Amino acid sequence: QVHLVESGGGLVQPGGSLRLSCVASGFTFSTNPMNWYRQIPGKARELVAAISSNERDTVIVDSVKGRFTISSDNSKNTVYLQMNNPAPTATAMYYCQAPRQRSWGQGTQVTVSS
């Protein structure tokens, strides 16, 4: 059974940093791509970042490029989202996704506010 557990969310001030983690189990993490999405109430979930199974190919959407990075550690079955100097508009629930398994984590809330 696929299981994704996010952690690391919380309150961060503009200019600060936050690192989200997502631990995966129930499938072969090292051979699968992973995604980070976010969602604010009343809006559709949107892709934020993606990483390929080889840990080298990444995609960051334009709205957060230069502020967010995605990485993974196959030895820990974990994908990360590093958020540096996030804008207040980055406030959202963040979800990791295993797209080939069509699975989602439960989400972790990020609030950017002074």
C-alpha beads as a LAMMPS data file, in Angstrom:
LAMMPS data file: protein, C-alpha beads

114 atoms
113 bonds

1 atom types
1 bond types

-500.0 500.0 xlo xhi
-500.0 500.0 ylo yhi
-500.0 500.0 zlo zhi

Masses

1 110.0

Atoms # bond

1 1 1 0.000 0.000 0.000
2 1 1 1.395 3.374 -1.034
3 1 1 1.858 5.804 1.814
4 1 1 3.090 9.406 1.613
5 1 1 3.656 11.482 4.741
6 1 1 4.489 15.173 4.539
7 1 1 6.019 17.206 7.329
8 1 1 7.823 20.484 7.906
9 1 1 5.022 22.951 7.358
10 1 1 4.292 25.854 9.655
11 1 1 4.501 29.601 9.958
12 1 1 7.373 31.316 8.180
13 1 1 8.068 35.008 7.907
14 1 1 8.886 36.642 4.585
15 1 1 12.646 36.339 4.177
16 1 1 12.720 33.096 6.098
17 1 1 13.104 29.494 4.975
18 1 1 11.208 26.272 5.351
19 1 1 11.902 22.741 4.177
20 1 1 9.081 20.334 3.539
21 1 1 9.684 16.589 3.576
22 1 1 7.678 13.717 2.194
23 1 1 8.514 10.162 3.181
24 1 1 7.260 7.507 0.799
25 1 1 6.604 3.816 1.298
26 1 1 4.851 0.976 -0.457
27 1 1 6.566 1.317 -3.818
28 1 1 10.054 1.528 -5.276
29 1 1 10.846 5.171 -4.625
30 1 1 14.149 5.217 -6.509
31 1 1 12.556 4.408 -9.868
32 1 1 9.651 6.825 -9.699
33 1 1 9.188 10.566 -10.183
34 1 1 7.670 12.690 -7.421
35 1 1 5.750 15.966 -7.407
36 1 1 4.879 18.748 -4.987
37 1 1 1.528 20.491 -5.355
38 1 1 -0.187 23.206 -3.376
39 1 1 -3.760 24.294 -2.882
40 1 1 -5.539 27.252 -1.341
41 1 1 -9.220 27.073 -0.384
42 1 1 -11.542 27.486 -3.322
43 1 1 -8.873 26.898 -5.940
44 1 1 -7.590 23.902 -7.817
45 1 1 -4.472 22.107 -6.716
46 1 1 -1.477 23.363 -8.696
47 1 1 1.875 21.806 -9.478
48 1 1 4.809 23.515 -7.785
49 1 1 7.777 21.261 -8.490
50 1 1 8.673 17.874 -9.925
51 1 1 11.689 15.613 -9.812
52 1 1 12.555 12.616 -11.923
53 1 1 13.549 9.235 -10.617
54 1 1 17.211 9.866 -11.369
55 1 1 17.239 12.787 -8.887
56 1 1 18.701 15.061 -11.540
57 1 1 15.873 16.346 -13.705
58 1 1 13.709 18.899 -11.924
59 1 1 10.932 21.287 -12.832
60 1 1 10.014 24.378 -10.844
61 1 1 7.025 26.448 -11.903
62 1 1 7.753 30.043 -12.858
63 1 1 5.842 31.538 -9.933
64 1 1 8.338 30.119 -7.421
65 1 1 11.463 29.783 -9.530
66 1 1 14.465 31.163 -7.715
67 1 1 12.804 30.666 -4.326
68 1 1 11.900 26.935 -4.226
69 1 1 14.012 23.897 -5.006
70 1 1 13.072 20.232 -5.097
71 1 1 15.398 17.396 -4.219
72 1 1 15.206 13.796 -3.141
73 1 1 17.193 11.226 -1.236
74 1 1 16.647 7.719 -2.520
75 1 1 18.387 6.253 0.514
76 1 1 15.669 7.778 2.706
77 1 1 12.724 7.440 0.311
78 1 1 12.186 11.144 0.825
79 1 1 11.480 14.111 -1.410
80 1 1 12.044 17.657 -0.187
81 1 1 10.789 21.107 -1.074
82 1 1 13.114 23.871 0.067
83 1 1 11.331 27.201 0.314
84 1 1 13.586 30.252 0.564
85 1 1 12.183 33.735 1.056
86 1 1 8.668 32.621 0.182
87 1 1 6.152 35.272 -0.757
88 1 1 2.920 35.619 1.252
89 1 1 1.173 34.198 -1.814
90 1 1 2.934 30.902 -1.088
91 1 1 0.533 30.344 1.809
92 1 1 -1.230 27.071 1.012
93 1 1 -1.583 23.421 1.858
94 1 1 1.302 21.535 0.273
95 1 1 0.949 17.953 -0.935
96 1 1 3.408 15.479 -2.304
97 1 1 2.302 13.142 -5.048
98 1 1 3.539 9.886 -6.489
99 1 1 2.083 10.327 -9.972
100 1 1 2.542 6.804 -11.295
101 1 1 0.900 5.399 -8.175
102 1 1 -1.815 8.085 -8.313
103 1 1 -1.259 8.689 -4.624
104 1 1 -1.244 11.774 -2.442
105 1 1 -0.094 12.599 1.033
106 1 1 -2.341 14.229 3.609
107 1 1 -0.734 17.645 3.141
108 1 1 1.156 20.080 5.324
109 1 1 0.085 23.682 5.844
110 1 1 2.478 26.514 5.075
111 1 1 1.644 30.044 6.161
112 1 1 3.841 32.957 5.126
113 1 1 3.196 35.963 7.298
114 1 1 4.978 38.551 9.372

Bonds

1 1 1 2
2 1 2 3
3 1 3 4
4 1 4 5
5 1 5 6
6 1 6 7
7 1 7 8
8 1 8 9
9 1 9 10
10 1 10 11
11 1 11 12
12 1 12 13
13 1 13 14
14 1 14 15
15 1 15 16
16 1 16 17
17 1 17 18
18 1 18 19
19 1 19 20
20 1 20 21
21 1 21 22
22 1 22 23
23 1 23 24
24 1 24 25
25 1 25 26
26 1 26 27
27 1 27 28
28 1 28 29
29 1 29 30
30 1 30 31
31 1 31 32
32 1 32 33
33 1 33 34
34 1 34 35
35 1 35 36
36 1 36 37
37 1 37 38
38 1 38 39
39 1 39 40
40 1 40 41
41 1 41 42
42 1 42 43
43 1 43 44
44 1 44 45
45 1 45 46
46 1 46 47
47 1 47 48
48 1 48 49
49 1 49 50
50 1 50 51
51 1 51 52
52 1 52 53
53 1 53 54
54 1 54 55
55 1 55 56
56 1 56 57
57 1 57 58
58 1 58 59
59 1 59 60
60 1 60 61
61 1 61 62
62 1 62 63
63 1 63 64
64 1 64 65
65 1 65 66
66 1 66 67
67 1 67 68
68 1 68 69
69 1 69 70
70 1 70 71
71 1 71 72
72 1 72 73
73 1 73 74
74 1 74 75
75 1 75 76
76 1 76 77
77 1 77 78
78 1 78 79
79 1 79 80
80 1 80 81
81 1 81 82
82 1 82 83
83 1 83 84
84 1 84 85
85 1 85 86
86 1 86 87
87 1 87 88
88 1 88 89
89 1 89 90
90 1 90 91
91 1 91 92
92 1 92 93
93 1 93 94
94 1 94 95
95 1 95 96
96 1 96 97
97 1 97 98
98 1 98 99
99 1 99 100
100 1 100 101
101 1 101 102
102 1 102 103
103 1 103 104
104 1 104 105
105 1 105 106
106 1 106 107
107 1 107 108
108 1 108 109
109 1 109 110
110 1 110 111
111 1 111 112
112 1 112 113
113 1 113 114
